[in-house]
């Protein structure tokens, strides 16, 4: 698997790395991350990153949707 050519989601809770999931599809990761964050037992946050590792979105549990980063919007 060539991780450098894939999108990823990183999960963190209070500074602890909970793991990273990779996919060639950002839409697949958005669906996975949203389902993960909607689980009532889930804590922390998830960040969607582009293939170069730059954050492009994070899931806002209060609004129940993905929020794009400022760099993505520009």
N, C-alpha and C positions, 0 to 999 in steps of 0.2 A: 504494500500500500504506500503510495506516495503522498504523505501528509502535507507536503508543501503545496500541492495543487488542489487541496481540499478546503472547504469551509469547515469551521469548527464551532462548537458550543463549549464554553468553559463554565463549570458550576463552582461557586464558592460560597462558604458560609463563615462569616466573621473572620475573614482572612485565610481560612483553611481551604485548600484546593480539594474539591470533591471529585474531580475528574474532568475529562474532555471527551467529547464525541465528535467524530469526523464524518463528513459526507461530501460528495461532489455537488449536492443540491442544497442550496440555502433554504429553499422552501420546505424540504424534508426536515431540516434542523429546526426551522421555525415551528413546524407542527409538533415535533418531538419536545422542544423546549417549552412550548405553551402548555402541552399536556402535563409535563413534569411539574411546572410551576403551579398548575391548578390543583394538584394533589394537596389536600389539607395538611398532610404530614411533612411536606417539603418546606425547608428553611433555606435562606440564603438568596442567591441571585444567579442568573445565567446571562452570559454575554455571547452574542453571535459575532464571529470574527471572519474576515475575508481570508482567501488563501495565503496572503502575506502576513497574516496574524494581527491585522489592525481591527479593532472593535468597530462594528458597523451598526449594532443594535443591542438593546437589552430588554428583557421582558419586565414590564411594569405591572406588578400584581394588583395594584390599586385601580388601575385603568383596565386591567385584563387585556393588554395588547402589547405588541412590540413597539418600542420607541427607538427611532433611528438616532444615531449619534450626529453631532453637528457636522462632522466631516462628510457624512453620507448625504446630508441634505444640501450641502453647498454645491 
